[in-house]
């Protein structure tokens, strides 16, 4: 039972976030300000932030399988691959939603958020391990 709870503690958050991303991608395009440039910047920042968080949660879940003090490049690459593949699948999914489009540009923005979080984790792994996440 304890092993199951530990698994859920680490894997439920990234799966839940993936579900939220899928849910939001299933809806028609929204506008906030009516100005296309403002809306574009707002939603692209949303892409960047949500995929940075997704990468963090995936890395955290993978790291929990073999925790140690060092940054593990192979886990970082696995988490990167999972997050980028999810970004591609999300954009593909959006091609089937009216008023939405699947854009490679968005995958690149998502990947930028992923890379920013990867860099942050790489240089702060010991602090993160001691404080909030394992």
Secondary structure, DSSP 8 states (H G I E B T S, - for coil): -HHHHHHHHHHHHHHHHHHHHHHHHTS----SSS-HHHHHHHHHHHHHHHHHHHHHHHHHHHHHHT--SS--HHHHHHHHHHHHHHHHHHHHHHTTSTT----HHHHHHHHHHHHHHHHHHHHHHHHHHHHT--
